[in-house]
Amino acid sequence: MTTPLTTRERLALGQAQRKQMRRAEHAGWHPSQRKHRHSDPLKLLAASVRGRVAALIPIKYDRMAASPFGFYRGAVPVMAHDLSLGANTGIFTQLCGDAHVRNLGAFAALDGRLVFDINDFDETIRGPFEWDVKRMATSLILAGREAGAKQGHCREAADTFLASYRTMMHTFARMPVLDLARYLVHRLRDVQPISQIMRMAERATPLHNLEALTVPLNAVPAGTAAPATSELSPGAGPSSRIFKTIEPDLTRLAGDLARKVLDSLATYAETIQPERQHFLAQYTPLDVAFKIVGTGSVGLRDYCIYLQGNGAKDPLFLQIKEEAASAYTPYLDEGATHHQGRRVVEGQRAMQVQSDPFLGWTTIEGRDFLVRQLNDHKAAIANSELKSAALLEYAAVCGETLARGHARAGDPCMIAGYMGTSARFDEAIAHFAADYADQTERDWEALVRSRRGGKPTAAAKAAKPAGAKRLRSGKH
């Protein structure tokens, strides 16, 4: 083993990176930076959905066209491209990759406690720490605008987030290593918007999900397809439950595709810890469905399995979510050849103090998938809550949470050394965030203009039955 550098030496290395990119260089964004024809945001979006379920793409664009913040959620490929156009600090850590206000939330840890953390890592990759910081700061401005907050409050929220991130990074730089590894964000119940998230998460129990997602088999119309596992579970009778069909978001699967999804559990089980394999083995799969999730993920294949453990009141829902390469992969020498589900799992474990106990990965028909629990005590902020004081409170928690994730997976001393103790870095990023929020609104307007006359909502509704038919037949 080599002798590690001292804290002072690592701080100095961070300061030295200012020669590679001055802190003031983070400020500002101008459309003229998109000089190449491949910089067209709509073309970047079109390229990013190749290989997805074509019939579902209109739904993705519908959700992005709903608002500038909706566009932002689905436009990681656009921002990844734009961030790559300029210099970066060269200080790498594990990135969330899609750091925005709706990608933090509550979920249940293995010991049953509710945890608040970043909870979406589809785009995770190692990259320059400031890329996450810029994306989160911009999201606060866009989310605040959507909630009706005054422009001054939106900018103040970005400032609050940045000051929290910088201050906490200096705290983590001085903290004993194991204290950092165990560090939990405190006082969450005192932060009004997060206390609401926690209350919602407490209600999102497995039994609540059972009622929300399934119906008794004897309550469905005659002619409904048998449960996907009827051949595997001869004891399944009329008291058994199956997934509901909730148009357009949830569609039951049967036949060859359902069996391939179930077969993938064997590969998945090998990716979780042995004691968790033991727990998983005590659950019997009962039914399979296809689910449409989020905004950026629409069109990717996303399956759900309903399993039962110790009786009817012991349900487990697993989500098997297709993972494409991170949108940042073309601009970073990272992750291109990895199993994409494994990339997400390892990135998530690096940034979180506690992760989903059933987090793993698998492969179906040559495609990479992440596996995790579906909706187990999970909840996230509603944009309507992000106004005035609540927006500022939430921004401070975003700063602390993102800093903790970056510090766990990277070098907090180098990041702290680069930022320094003044607000110079904060001011530059806040300037960028305001300009990039305006750019996002222009890009959103371009998307809306491109879809005028196309009746997008009707197109999305019309696409779902065709998509469901293809999925049930296994031709996807």
N, C-alpha and C positions, 0 to 999 in steps of 0.2 A: 504494500500500500504506500502511496505517496503521502507526504505530509500535507494536510490541507492548508490552504491559505488562511491567514488570520482575517477577522472581520474587517480590520482597517485596510488590509490589502484588497479585499473584495470590494469595499466601498470605493477605493481608489480606482479599481478597474472599471467600475460603473461610471465614475466621473470622467475617466479617459475616453469613454465611448461618446462623449459629447463632441469629440473631434470628428467622429464618423457622421453624427447627426446632431446639430445644435438643437437645444430644446425649442428655440423660437421657430425652427423649421417645421414643427408640427402644426403650426397655425395655418389656417386658410385652406380653401379648396376652390378651384375654378374649373368650369367645364372644359376650358381649353386644354387641360391635362389629358383629355381623351382625344388624342391626336389621330390615332389609327382607326380605320374603319371597323376593326374588330372590337373597338371600345363601345359600340352602340349597345346600350343596356338591354334593349329588347332582343337583340341578336344573342347576347350573352345568356339571357333567360331561355331563349329557344334552344340553344345548345345544351343547356344544363338539364333539360327534361328528356333528352334522347334516351331511349331505353326504358322509359317509364310506361305505365299502362296508358296508352294514347287516349282512350275514351274518358279518362279522368282528368286530363290536363285542363279542359275548360273550367273544372271546379277550382283548380289551383289559381287560374287567372281571375276567376270571379272573386276569390277571397283576397287576392292581391289588389284587385281594383276597388275594393270596398273603402279603402282609406290609405293615406300615405304611410301610416304605421303598418297596415296590412301589407302594403307593397314591400316595406322594409323587411318584414319578417320572412318574406319569400324570396328576397333578392340578395342573399349572401353571395352568390356568384358575381353580382355586379360590384358589391363593395370590396370583395376579395381582389377583383381585378383593379379597382381604383386605388386600393391601398398599395398594391404592388408597383404602381406607376412612379412612386417617389422613393426617397431613401428610407432606411429604417435603422434602428439603434443597433441591431446585431445582438441584442440581449434577448435570448430565447427562453421561453418557458412553455409549459403546456397551455395552449389556448383552448378556451371553450369553443371559440370559432364563431359562435352565434350569440354573443353576449348582448342580451337585451332584457328589458324589464319583465317580460312575460316568461323568460326562461329561468327565473328563480321561483322556487316554490317549496311546499312542504311535502314530505313523504315519510313513510314509516321505516325506522331502522330495525335490525333483527331483534333488539331487545324491546321493541314495542313503542319506544319513544318517538315523538315526532321530531324530524330534523328539517331545518330550513337551509336550503343551499341552491346552487346552480343545479338544474335538473334536466338539461338537454345538451347532449354532447355529440350530436350527429356530425358536426363540422370540426370536432376537436383535432388538433394537430400541434406539433411544436412549431412555434413561430415567434416573431417579435412581440414582446409583451404589450406594446402600445397599440397593436391592432385591436385587441379585445377592449382596451380602454377607450379607444375612439368609437368603437361600435356601441358600447354601453352608454357613453355620454350622448351620442346622437340619438339613441333610443329614448332617453329621458326627455329630450326636447320634443321629439315626435309624439311620444305617448302623452306628454303634458298638453301639447296642442290639441290632440284628439279629445282629451278630457275636458277641454275648455279652459285650461289654466292660462293666465295672462302670460304674454311673451317674457316679461321680466321674471316671472316665477319659473318658467321653463329654463331660462339661462341660469337662474340661481340654483335650480336642481342639478344642472350639470356641474356648476361650481362646487356644490356640496358633495356630490359624488367624487369629484376629483380630489378635493381636500381630504375626504375620508380615505380614499385609496392611498394617497401619498403618506398621510399620517400613520395609517396602519402598517404600511410597508416598512416604515422606519421602526415601528414597534416590533414587527416580526424579525427585522434584521438584528435586533438586540436580544431576541428571545432564545432561551435554550432550545435545542433542536427538538427534543421530545415534547416540550410544551407547545411548540408550533404544530407538531404532528397531531396533538390532541385538541388543539384550540377550537372552541366552539364560539360562534357569534352569540353574544349575550343580550339580555334585555329585549328579546324579540317580542314578548308579550306586552311590553310597554309601548311598542310602535304600532299605532292604530291600524294601518292597513295590513300589517303582518299578523296582528292578533285576529283579524277577520279571516285571513288565510288559514291560520291554525284552527279556528273554529270550524271552517269548512272541511279541513282535512280530518278532523276528529269524526265528522259525520260520514266520511267516505270509507265506511267499513266494508269488509268483504261481503257481508250480508246485504248491505245497501246496494253494492254492485250486482249482487245476485238478482235482486229485484229489478234493478235498472236495465240489466243486459239480457236477462233470460225470462222465459215463460215456461209453465208446466207443459209437458208434451201433450197432455190430454186437453189442453186449452187451445191448441192450434187447429186450423181448418183441416178437414179431411184431404188427403192427397199430399200433405206436406212431407218432404223428404225425411226419411228416418235419420236419427242422430248419426253423425259421421262415424261414430265408433260402435255402432250397433253390432257389428260382427265381432268386435273385440270384447263387448260387454253384454253377454247373453242375458244377464239379469236385468238389463235396462227395461223398465216397464212404463206404463202410462203415468206414473208419478215422477218420472224423470223430467229434467228440465233441459231445454235447448235454447240457443241464442235467439233473441228476437231479430226480426228484420226491421231496421230503422233507416228508412230511406233519407238521404243517400249514403249514410255513414256506416251502416253495419249490415252485412249480407252473409247469411249462412252458406257454408260450403259443404259439399258432399263429393263422393266419388274419388277419382284418382288424385286430384289436387289435395283434398282433405287428408288422404292417407300419406301423401308425401310430406305434408306439414307435420303430421303426427310422427312419421319416421324420423324427422329431423331432431326429435327430442333426444334420441340416443346419442347423437353427436354433441348436442348441447350439454347433456348431463356430464360429459367428460371435461367441460370447461369450468365447472363450479367446484367448490371445495368438497372433499369426501363426505364430511358430515352433512353438507347440504344436499349431496346426492342421496344420502340416506333419507332425508326428509322428503325430497322430491319423489322418491320411489314409493312413498306411501299414498301418493295421489293417483287417481285413475282419470284419464282424459275421457270426457263425455261428448264434447261437440267442438266444432271449428267454425270460425267466421272470418270474413275479410272486413277490414276496417279502414276508413279514410280518416287520417289524422292530420292535425295542424294546418300549416300553410305551406311552408317550404317542402314538407314531405309528401304532399299530395301527388299521387301517381306512382309512388314507390309501393311495392307490395308489402302489405301489413296484415299479418294474420293474428287471430286471437284463439287461444285454446281455453276452454272451460274444463277444469278438473275438480274432482271431489275427493276429499280426504276422509276424515273420520265422521262420515255421515253427511246428510243433506245440508247441515248447517256449517260445513267446513269447506267452502269453495275456495279455489285458487284460480286466478285468471292470469295467463301468461300472454305477453305480447311478443310476437316474432316479427321484427321490423327490418325491412331491407335497408342496407346501408350502402350508398354509393361512396366513391372517393370524396374526401373533403374538397370543398370549393377552392381551398387554398393550395391544393396539391400542385397545380400547374406553376405556382410561383415560389414553391419551397421544395427543397430536396428532401422531402419527408413523406413517408407513408404510402408512396405510390404502389408498392408491391405487397403491402400487408393485407391480411384478411380484414375487410373493412369493419366487420362486427367486432373483431378483436381490437382494432384501433380505437373504437369508441369505448369499449370496456376498459382498456388500459388507460386511456385519457381520463375517463371518469374516475377511476380509482385513484389516479395520481392527484386529482384536484379536490376530491371530496374527503371529508373525515370519515364518514360512513356512507356506504353505498347499498343499493338494493341487494338483499341477501341472495336473490336468484338471478343476479346479473351474469350473463354469459353470451355465447355466440354459437352460430350453427351455419349450415349451408343447405340450400334447397335448389335443385336444378342448376347448380353452378353459380348461384347468386349468394352473396354474403348477407347474413342477417345478425342483428342484435336480438338478444332475448332478455326480457325483464318482466317484472310484475306489471299488470295493467291496473291503474287507478287504486293502488293500495294506500289509502289515507293520503291521496295526492290532491293538492289544490294550488292555485296560482292567483295572482292579483288580477282584478278586473280593471281595465283601463279607465273606467268611469270613476274609480276611486283615486286616481292619480291627479289630484288638483290641490292647489294651495299648500297648506301645512303637511298634508299627507304625502304629497309629492316630494317634499324636502326630506321628511323622515325616511321615506323609502329609499331615496337617493343615497342617504348616508349608509344604510344597510347594504345597498348594492356595492358601494365602495369597499366596505369592510369585507364582504363576502368574496368579491373578485380578487382583492388583494390577498386574502387567505389562500385561495386556490392557486394563484400565481406563486406565492411564497412557498407553498408545499411542494410544487412541482419544479420550481426554478431556484434562482439564487436571489433571495430578498435583499441581500447586501448590495449586489450589483445594481438591481433595480432602484433601490433607495439612493445609492450613490449617484446614479444618473439623474434622478429627479431632483435631488438636493432638498433643502428644507424650505426654500422660498416657494412662492406660488407661480414661478415662471413657467414651469411645465404645465401646470393647471390652466393657466391663461391661454397658452398656445392650443391645448387640446380643446378647450371650451370654444375658442374661435373656430377651429376646424369643425366641431360638432354643429355649431349654428349654421355654418356654410353648407355642411353636408346634409343637414336636415332640409335646407332649401333645395339642394340638388335632388334629394329623394322626392320631394313634392313635384319637382319638374319631371322626374322620371315616371312618377305615378300618373301625372297628367298625360304623358306620352302614351302610357299603356292604355289609359281610358280612351284617348283619341283613337288609338289603333283598333279598339273594339267597338266603337260606335257603329250602330247599324247591324251588329252581329248578334244582338239579343243574347248576351252572355248567360243570363240566368236560365233562359229557356234551353240554351245549348247544354248547360251543365245538367239540367234535369233530364234532357233527352239522352245524354251520354251515359247516365248511370245504368239503365236497364241493359244496354249493349255491353257495358263493362262487366256487369254482374254475370251476364250469360257467358262471356268469355272466361271469366274466372272459374265459374262452376265446371266448365268443360275442361279446364286445365290448359287452355290455349291462351297463354298470357306472355 
